[in-house]
């Protein structure tokens, strides 16, 4: 519209015909920081034009809006034309600055912003991937040590650790690809650790009693644990498909709370066992720490774990936790190489480093499996443990989805995400 002519005369003539509705005046006085910063008088035509724009965007809830009859075809009116309490419909002054803008210039700016966001997004993807690698790889090696903590597995622990890494890779890839959340990063969690470890120990003890050799024990354990996680994933997929996620809410909360508390204790026990290079299966095994040498070996690990726990709980800096996880081993090796009379061999002899073992090629990892040696009769021995794992993992998965939903501030389909978790476990 044009601001030429005599707007004051137009307003005087229009005063006798038009009464400004209170609701419309309130809507026109809404504040917008991107619009005018001083008093802007408007003409009746602009007034009607503004009402039409607001009505089209569902801001007007009053059914009696017959005054909105004129619209503009070539331009769009900036919503919320002026700051609150700085507009006077009946001000008799000409329009001091335009409040219309061309759509084309706005779209051009938006396109440039989208390009910049795309470049920044790619950089963030790389950074998050590196952080995820720093955090996950040490945890996965720890998970392998927890699952295969029986003495019979220690000779093959390097190959078993690589097998855990490979299975975790498949799990994480399937989760990230199939999840409905665009930012999803599939991390293997500790919810099923205690059950997998219990099943592995049950199989090992039963087969040792029957006089089976190590190769048969390792083959049976790998196959049956893989079968257990695959069937767990199938159950989760069926629960999600038939929308049965609410059934897990009937699991008593004290049971879940006790289980989660025991997971923390179980991980602490496994971590200390790794530090002192001893198998810790019962509470009586904590007596190892009464030996000064073993207590010295465990102290750095306990203090480092305490530091990481405090950072994870209280730090607001996203880089703090990955930097500490990188800094702890870096500080160790700096001490080994730069403190006099300390070297790799002496550190290994003192128990600070594991013993040397021959490297295992990745293709030889699957050579641990011999289906002819698998004892299928042990399925019935691990079935109760498997059932407990189904209930707890399904419940913890629902809790994870609920936590993400609360953090995002929007509802998520728990059943759909449960299908994603099940699918990633089936692979």
ZIHU-V820162 format. One record per residue. N is the residue number from 1. PSI is psi in whole degrees, 0 to 359 (none if undefined). Layout:
N,PSI
N,PSI
This chain:
1,164
2,146
3,11
4,172
5,206
6,85
7,332
8,319
9,322
10,319
11,321
12,319
13,325
14,342
15,323
16,348
17,333
18,129
19,124
20,119
21,146
22,316
23,320
24,320
25,318
26,318
27,322
28,341
29,9
30,146
31,139
32,121
33,343
34,359
35,204
36,148
37,8
38,175
39,129
40,107
41,147
42,157
43,165
44,323
45,317
46,326
47,311
48,323
49,320
50,319
51,322
52,317
53,317
54,322
55,321
56,334
57,18
58,26
59,334
60,121
61,353
62,128
63,337
64,77
65,47
66,345
67,341
68,93
69,347
70,139
71,167
72,138
73,331
74,341
75,167
76,141
77,133
78,125
79,151
80,74
81,326
82,162
83,155
84,141
85,15
86,28
87,138
88,111
89,323
90,17
91,131
92,62
93,152
94,161
95,122
96,330
97,147
98,145
99,16
100,148
101,153
102,139
103,327
104,317
105,325
106,317
107,325
108,316
109,319
110,323
111,319
112,320
113,321
114,323
115,316
116,320
117,324
118,319
119,315
120,324
121,321
122,319
123,318
124,324
125,315
126,316
127,314
128,325
129,319
130,319
131,318
132,322
133,315
134,322
135,326
136,320
137,312
138,322
139,320
140,322
141,322
142,320
143,319
144,319
145,327
146,315
147,315
148,56
149,358
150,150
151,331
152,339
153,351
154,331
155,333
156,19
157,328
158,314
159,322
160,325
161,319
162,326
163,321
164,319
165,317
166,315
167,325
168,323
169,314
170,316
171,313
172,321
173,315
174,320
175,314
176,324
177,319
178,348
179,147
180,349
181,123
182,339
183,12
184,137
185,111
186,108
187,135
188,123
189,174
190,9
191,324
192,4
193,311
194,324
195,317
196,319
197,318
198,318
199,319
200,319
201,323
202,315
203,315
204,315
205,319
206,319
207,329
208,323
209,329
210,0
211,23
212,154
213,172
214,319
215,319
216,322
217,315
218,316
219,314
220,318
221,314
222,314
223,314
224,325
225,320
226,320
227,323
228,316
229,326
230,316
231,326
232,314
233,321
234,318
235,318
236,321
237,316
238,321
239,319
240,320
241,320
242,10
243,54
244,20
245,332
246,342
247,330
248,344
249,345
250,354
251,126
252,134
253,322
254,326
255,315
256,317
257,317
258,322
259,315
260,323
261,321
262,330
263,316
264,315
265,320
266,318
267,323
268,314
269,317
270,323
271,317
272,321
273,323
274,323
275,319
276,359
277,42
278,152
279,123
280,109
281,336
282,170
283,327
284,339
285,346
286,347
287,344
288,328
289,350
290,346
291,123
292,320
293,317
294,324
295,321
296,320
297,326
298,335
299,311
300,321
301,319
302,316
303,319
304,319
305,322
306,319
307,315
308,321
309,316
310,320
311,316
312,330
313,321
314,340
315,139
316,0
317,122
318,335
319,350
320,312
321,311
322,323
323,321
324,321
325,330
326,323
327,327
328,306
329,329
330,317
331,323
332,312
333,331
334,319
335,320
336,319
337,335
338,344
339,131
340,150
341,16
342,131
343,183
344,318
345,317
346,322
347,325
348,319
349,326
350,352
351,5
352,339
353,152
354,161
355,152
356,143
357,149
358,141
359,145
360,114
361,147
362,324
363,342
364,351
365,318
366,353
367,350
368,341
369,124
370,104
371,334
372,339
373,357
374,132
375,95
376,344
377,345
378,357
379,320
380,337
381,330
382,359
383,316
384,320
385,321
386,319
387,318
388,322
389,322
390,312
391,313
392,318
393,319
394,320
395,314
396,326
397,319
398,322
399,321
400,316
401,318
402,321
403,318
404,320
405,317
406,322
407,324
408,334
409,21
410,156
411,141
412,153
413,103
414,320
415,321
416,317
417,330
418,325
419,319
420,315
421,318
422,319
423,317
424,333
425,335
426,329
427,none
